[in-house]
Amino acid sequence: MHSCLRRYIFIAAIFIVLGFFLQEDEEDVSVHKNTAVRQMVREQFNSEVKNHLEAFKEMQKTSPGLQHASYKLLAGAPPQEKKLLTVGISSIEHPHGSHLLDTLHSLFQATSDPELAHIIVLVHLSEPDPERLHRAAANISGPFAPHLESRRLLVVSGLLGDSPLPRPLPPSQSSPCEALRSRQREGHALLMNFASELSEYFLLLEDNTQCAPRFVSAIYWTLAAWRELHWVVLEFSSLGSGQVLRSSDLPRFTSFCLLFPEDAPTHLLLSKFRLLLAQTVPIRFGVSLFHHMGNRSQLEDACFPVEEDRVFGEADNPAAVVHTDMLSLVHIGPQYAYVLNEEYYFTLDPVEGNHLTVILDSPQRVNRVAVLTGTSEQGLYRLHQGQVLLGSEPIGDSGGCARYTLLGPLVGGNLDQRVFYEEGAVEQLSCIQLLVLESQESWLLIKQIKVWTEYEEEEES
């Protein structure tokens, strides 16, 4: 219990640190959230917090980030211009052998030539033995020579030098999990540090990942839809692989790593990092673009427990009424958008501020929401600019809800996202609202709104 309390106090200290090294991002976070954070910090402040803050400030003065890290180019060359996306892979030795080559084959097979023009694949090899290191680089150079020559693939190895990042403990002084996590975090820190100037965005993949076809396009359109919204980490998988960050945040994240014990796993640090930047819940999309390949060892399962990739059955839309202020055609009411059949809702010339709101008969713990607009074939009649909001505190007489939070924007006229709840909040929803952000002079077809309140495993039990 005392250990948990110390960890909680330590996290509170991090919130203070936020004001120190993220001053340039104050405009990105709402005034209300900043006020709440400051209030919480004041309430939790004590001598231990002050000590952590002073230690971090001194660390930043003497050796900010990984400025003393050194790198060796093993294959390829950096791109001549900044790319949209760096696909970063840190590879360490695995008890069951490496799937790095399989991951690279999957990645390039899933990417079209036009997509390749917008990305750089960066591989960081963590191997202390020089002979094995060069052999690993040679194994990549043969099959992927065209990508190396075209500067689409770059293979590096790095050393921390005089960096303040906590070093891996010697095997005699650490448990197997501590040693493995420490190597993983060192590799990720060196990877992200090198990648920070290569592109606008950064995608973190593990070295045992199967990529879905055209994943680059899916990420591109998602980033375009989220560009003006506040986010820190976008998750395109639930398996510890497939997180996208802004490259401008990478130096901050590596500095953030300095605050934690050397065996803290990267995926846990990422979740804490996005909390500090006021992204209070994960942003995870309903369809995973990345999956594990091969078998993990018992040691890796024990050291890096990941959330199981939830299996959803068919949507189970709970009973609800649907209201809209859009023009409804005769015999086609808004309820058609919510019924799980082939019916749909048509309207003409929606204007900014119009909405279609699903009001649940009783509050529900919703796990996933999908909103589909337009035709499946040509994508006609879709909503060009829209958002989905989640509501609580229902108002009587079908007046919707008193409080709404953003789930996400529509991407290409559609949304499919997991639903998460802030810690301590009531994990139930009463409203799901589709909001029109921009007027359009055309028909709008709202094909279907799908809601999941159960997972397939729970339904079968």
C-alpha positions in Angstrom: 0.0 0.0 0.0 2.8 2.4 0.9 4.6 1.6 -2.4 1.4 2.4 -4.3 1.0 5.7 -2.5 4.6 6.6 -3.3 4.0 5.9 -7.0 0.8 8.0 -6.9 2.7 10.9 -5.3 5.5 10.5 -7.9 3.0 10.7 -10.7 1.7 13.9 -9.2 5.2 15.3 -9.3 5.3 14.6 -13.0 2.3 16.9 -13.5 4.4 19.7 -12.0 7.2 18.8 -14.4 4.7 19.3 -17.2 4.7 23.0 -16.6 8.5 23.1 -16.7 9.4 21.4 -20.0 6.2 21.7 -22.0 5.5 25.4 -21.7 5.3 25.8 -25.5 2.2 23.5 -25.6 0.1 25.5 -23.2 -2.1 26.7 -26.0 -3.0 23.1 -27.0 -4.5 22.3 -23.7 -7.7 23.8 -22.4 -7.6 26.4 -19.6 -10.0 24.3 -17.6 -7.8 21.2 -17.7 -4.7 23.3 -16.8 -6.6 24.7 -13.8 -7.6 21.2 -12.7 -4.1 19.9 -13.0 -2.6 22.8 -11.0 -5.2 22.4 -8.3 -4.5 18.7 -8.0 -0.7 19.4 -7.8 -1.2 22.0 -5.0 -3.3 19.4 -3.0 -0.7 16.7 -3.4 2.4 18.8 -2.9 4.9 17.6 -0.3 8.6 17.5 0.3 9.1 14.3 -1.8 7.5 15.9 -4.8 9.8 18.9 -4.5 12.8 16.7 -4.4 11.7 14.9 -7.6 11.1 18.2 -9.3 14.5 19.7 -8.4 16.2 16.5 -9.4 14.6 16.6 -12.8 15.4 20.3 -13.3 19.0 19.6 -12.5 19.1 16.7 -14.9 17.6 18.8 -17.7 20.3 21.5 -17.2 23.2 19.1 -17.2 22.2 16.7 -19.9 18.9 17.3 -21.6 17.5 14.3 -23.4 19.8 12.0 -25.3 22.1 14.7 -26.8 25.2 12.5 -26.1 23.9 9.4 -27.8 26.0 8.2 -30.8 24.9 6.2 -33.8 26.4 4.0 -36.5 24.7 3.8 -39.9 24.6 0.1 -40.8 22.7 0.2 -44.0 20.9 2.9 -46.1 21.0 6.6 -45.8 18.7 9.2 -44.3 16.0 10.7 -46.6 16.9 14.0 -48.4 13.6 15.6 -47.4 11.3 15.4 -44.3 8.7 12.6 -44.7 5.2 12.4 -43.4 5.7 9.3 -41.3 8.6 7.4 -39.8 7.9 3.7 -39.2 10.2 2.9 -36.3 11.2 -0.6 -35.3 13.6 -1.4 -32.4 14.9 -5.0 -32.6 16.4 -6.8 -29.6 17.4 -10.4 -29.2 14.4 -12.7 -28.5 14.5 -16.2 -26.9 12.5 -17.7 -29.7 14.5 -16.0 -32.5 13.8 -12.8 -34.5 10.8 -12.0 -36.7 12.4 -8.7 -37.9 12.8 -9.9 -41.5 9.2 -11.2 -41.6 8.0 -7.8 -40.2 9.8 -5.9 -42.9 8.5 -8.2 -45.6 4.9 -7.7 -44.2 5.4 -3.9 -44.0 6.7 -3.4 -47.6 4.1 -5.8 -49.1 1.3 -3.9 -47.3 2.5 -0.6 -48.7 1.9 0.7 -52.3 4.5 2.7 -54.2 2.7 6.0 -53.8 2.5 5.3 -50.0 6.3 4.5 -49.9 7.0 8.0 -51.1 5.7 9.4 -47.9 7.4 7.2 -45.3 10.9 6.2 -44.0 11.3 2.9 -42.3 13.9 3.2 -39.5 15.3 0.0 -37.8 17.4 0.2 -34.7 19.4 -2.9 -33.9 20.3 -3.5 -30.3 23.2 -6.0 -30.3 26.3 -5.5 -28.2 28.3 -8.1 -30.1 29.8 -6.4 -33.3 29.9 -9.6 -35.3 26.3 -10.5 -34.7 25.3 -6.8 -35.3 26.9 -6.7 -38.7 25.4 -10.1 -39.6 22.0 -8.9 -38.7 22.5 -5.8 -40.8 23.7 -7.9 -43.7 20.6 -10.1 -43.4 18.5 -7.0 -44.0 20.7 -5.5 -46.8 20.2 -8.5 -49.2 16.4 -8.8 -49.5 15.7 -5.1 -49.0 18.5 -3.6 -51.2 16.0 -1.6 -53.4 14.5 0.1 -50.4 17.9 0.9 -48.9 19.1 2.4 -52.2 15.9 4.5 -52.5 16.3 5.8 -48.9 13.1 4.2 -47.9 14.8 2.0 -45.3 17.5 3.0 -42.8 19.3 0.6 -40.4 21.2 2.1 -37.4 22.6 1.1 -34.1 23.1 3.5 -31.2 24.8 3.9 -27.9 23.7 6.1 -25.0 27.1 7.7 -24.4 26.9 10.1 -21.5 23.1 10.2 -21.6 21.3 10.3 -18.3 18.9 7.5 -19.3 19.2 4.8 -16.6 21.5 2.0 -17.9 20.5 -1.6 -17.9 21.6 -3.4 -14.7 24.1 -6.2 -15.0 22.4 -9.6 -15.2 23.8 -10.5 -11.7 21.9 -7.5 -10.2 18.6 -7.7 -12.0 15.8 -10.1 -12.6 15.2 -11.4 -16.1 12.2 -9.1 -16.6 14.2 -6.1 -15.4 17.0 -6.8 -17.8 14.6 -7.4 -20.8 12.5 -4.3 -20.1 15.6 -2.2 -19.6 17.0 -3.3 -23.0 13.7 -2.6 -24.7 13.4 0.9 -23.3 17.0 1.7 -24.2 16.3 0.6 -27.7 13.1 2.5 -28.0 14.7 5.7 -26.6 17.6 5.5 -29.1 15.2 4.8 -31.9 12.9 7.7 -31.1 15.8 10.1 -30.5 17.2 9.4 -34.0 13.7 9.6 -35.6 12.8 13.0 -34.2 13.9 15.0 -37.3 13.0 12.5 -40.0 9.3 13.1 -40.4 6.2 14.9 -39.1 4.8 11.8 -37.4 6.2 8.6 -35.8 4.7 5.1 -35.8 6.2 2.6 -33.3 6.1 -1.0 -34.3 7.5 -4.1 -32.6 9.8 -6.4 -34.5 7.2 -9.2 -34.7 4.3 -7.3 -36.4 2.0 -8.3 -39.2 0.8 -5.2 -41.1 -2.7 -4.8 -42.7 -2.7 -3.8 -46.4 -2.6 0.0 -47.0 -2.1 0.8 -43.4 -0.2 3.9 -44.4 -3.2 5.4 -46.2 -5.4 4.5 -43.2 -3.1 6.4 -40.9 -2.7 9.3 -43.3 -6.5 10.0 -43.5 -6.8 9.5 -39.7 -4.1 12.1 -39.1 -5.8 14.5 -41.5 -9.1 14.2 -39.6 -7.4 14.7 -36.2 -5.0 17.4 -37.2 -6.9 20.3 -35.5 -7.8 18.3 -32.4 -5.9 17.6 -29.2 -4.2 14.2 -29.1 -0.9 12.8 -28.0 -1.0 9.1 -28.9 -3.2 7.4 -31.5 -3.5 3.7 -31.2 -4.0 1.5 -34.3 -3.7 -1.8 -32.3 -4.2 -3.0 -28.8 -1.2 -5.3 -28.7 1.6 -2.9 -27.7 2.4 -2.0 -31.3 1.0 0.6 -33.7 1.1 3.8 -31.7 1.5 7.1 -33.6 3.0 10.2 -32.0 4.0 13.6 -33.3 7.7 13.6 -34.0 8.0 16.9 -32.1 7.0 15.0 -29.0 9.7 12.4 -29.2 12.5 14.4 -27.5 10.0 15.1 -24.6 9.1 11.5 -24.3 12.7 10.4 -24.1 13.2 13.0 -21.4 10.1 11.8 -19.7 11.6 8.3 -19.6 14.4 9.6 -17.3 11.9 10.1 -14.5 11.1 6.4 -14.1 13.0 3.3 -13.0 15.0 1.6 -15.8 12.7 -1.4 -16.0 9.5 0.5 -16.8 8.1 -0.8 -20.1 7.6 1.6 -23.0 3.9 1.0 -23.4 3.3 1.9 -19.8 5.4 5.1 -20.1 3.5 6.1 -23.2 0.2 5.8 -21.3 1.5 8.0 -18.5 3.0 10.5 -21.1 -0.4 11.1 -22.8 -2.0 11.6 -19.4 0.5 14.4 -18.7 -0.4 16.1 -22.0 -4.1 16.0 -21.1 -5.2 13.1 -23.3 -7.2 11.5 -20.4 -8.3 8.3 -22.2 -6.8 6.1 -25.0 -7.7 6.9 -28.6 -7.9 3.5 -30.1 -9.6 2.6 -33.4 -12.0 -0.3 -33.7 -10.2 -2.2 -36.4 -6.5 -3.2 -35.7 -4.0 -2.5 -38.4 -1.3 -4.5 -36.7 -1.1 -8.0 -35.2 1.6 -10.1 -33.6 3.3 -12.8 -35.6 5.0 -15.8 -34.3 5.0 -17.0 -30.7 6.2 -15.0 -27.7 8.3 -16.7 -25.0 7.0 -17.3 -21.5 9.5 -14.7 -20.3 8.2 -12.1 -22.8 4.6 -12.8 -21.9 5.5 -12.3 -18.2 7.5 -9.2 -18.7 5.4 -7.5 -21.3 1.7 -8.4 -20.6 -0.5 -6.8 -23.2 -4.2 -6.4 -23.5 -5.8 -9.1 -25.4 -7.1 -8.0 -28.8 -10.8 -7.8 -28.0 -13.1 -9.8 -30.3 -16.3 -8.1 -31.0 -19.3 -9.9 -32.4 -22.2 -8.2 -34.1 -23.3 -4.8 -32.7 -26.0 -5.1 -30.1 -27.6 -1.6 -30.2 -29.5 -1.2 -27.0 -33.0 0.3 -27.0 -33.1 4.0 -27.7 -34.9 6.8 -29.4 -33.3 9.0 -32.1 -33.8 12.7 -32.6 -32.4 15.1 -35.2 -32.9 18.7 -36.3 -32.1 17.8 -39.9 -34.8 17.8 -42.6 -36.4 14.3 -42.6 -38.0 12.9 -45.7 -41.5 11.5 -45.7 -41.6 7.9 -44.2 -37.8 8.0 -43.5 -37.2 9.0 -39.9 -33.9 9.2 -38.0 -34.6 5.9 -36.2 -33.7 4.2 -39.6 -30.0 5.1 -38.9 -30.0 3.1 -35.7 -31.9 -0.1 -36.6 -29.6 -2.9 -37.4 -30.9 -3.8 -40.9 -30.6 -2.5 -44.5 -32.5 0.6 -43.8 -30.8 4.0 -43.7 -31.6 7.7 -43.0 -31.5 10.2 -45.9 -31.5 14.0 -45.5 -30.8 17.0 -47.8 -28.3 19.9 -47.3 -27.2 19.4 -43.7 -25.9 22.7 -42.1 -23.2 23.3 -39.6 -24.5 22.5 -36.1 -27.1 19.9 -37.2 -27.1 16.7 -35.2 -28.5 13.3 -35.0 -28.7 12.0 -31.4 -29.2 8.5 -30.1 -30.8 8.7 -26.6 -30.5 5.3 -24.8 -33.5 4.2 -22.8 -31.2 3.5 -19.9 -27.5 4.2 -19.3 -25.2 1.6 -20.8 -21.5 0.7 -20.6 -20.6 1.1 -24.3 -17.3 -0.4 -25.5 -17.3 0.5 -29.2 -19.1 2.8 -31.5 -19.2 2.9 -35.3 -20.9 5.5 -37.5 -21.2 4.9 -41.3 -22.2 7.5 -43.8 -22.4 7.5 -47.6 -22.6 4.6 -50.0 -20.2 1.7 -49.7 -19.3 1.6 -53.4 -18.4 5.2 -54.5 -18.5 6.9 -51.1 -21.3 9.2 -52.3 -23.5 11.2 -49.9 -21.2 10.9 -47.0 -20.7 13.5 -44.2 -17.7 15.5 -45.2 -17.0 17.1 -41.8 -18.4 15.6 -38.6 -17.7 14.4 -35.1 -19.2 11.8 -32.8 -19.8 12.9 -29.2 -20.6 10.7 -26.1 -23.2 12.0 -23.6 -24.0 11.5 -20.0 -26.5 13.1 -17.5 -29.6 12.7 -19.7 -32.1 15.6 -19.8 -35.8 14.7 -19.5 -38.3 14.8 -22.3 -35.8 13.4 -24.8 -33.7 16.6 -24.6 -30.4 14.7 -25.1 -27.7 14.9 -22.5 -26.3 17.7 -20.4 -22.6 16.7 -20.8 -20.8 15.6 -23.9 -17.2 14.6 -24.6 -15.6 14.0 -28.0 -15.1 10.4 -29.2 -13.5 11.4 -32.5 -13.9 12.9 -36.0 -15.3 11.0 -39.0 -12.5 9.7 -41.3 -13.7 9.5 -44.9 -17.3 9.8 -43.6 -17.0 7.0 -41.1 -15.9 6.4 -37.5 -15.1 3.2 -35.7 -13.5 3.6 -32.3 -13.2 1.9 -28.9 -14.8 3.7 -26.0 -12.8 4.3 -22.8 -13.7 6.0 -19.6 -11.7 8.4 -17.4 -10.5 6.9 -14.1 -13.1 7.6 -11.5 -15.9 8.5 -14.0 -19.2 6.7 -14.3 -18.6 4.1 -17.0 -22.0 4.5 -18.6 -23.4 6.5 -21.5 -26.8 7.9 -22.2 -26.3 9.6 -25.6 -24.4 9.2 -28.8 -24.5 12.2 -31.1 -23.4 12.8 -34.7 -22.6 16.5 -35.1 -22.3 18.2 -38.5 -19.2 20.5 -38.5 -19.6 22.0 -42.0 -22.6 22.7 -44.2 -22.7 20.8 -47.4 -25.1 21.2 -50.4 -25.8 17.6 -51.1 -27.7 14.6 -49.9 -26.5 13.0 -46.7 -26.9 9.3 -46.2 -26.4 8.1 -42.6 -26.1 4.4 -43.3 -25.8 3.0 -39.8 -24.9 3.7 -36.2 -23.6 0.6 -34.4 -23.1 0.2 -30.7 -21.4 -2.6 -28.8 -22.0 -3.1 -25.1 -20.6 -6.6 -24.9 -17.6 -8.5 -26.2 -18.0 -11.7 -28.0 -16.3 -13.7 -25.2 -18.8 -12.4 -22.7 -21.7 -13.2 -25.0 -20.5 -16.8 -25.3 -20.0 -17.4 -21.6 
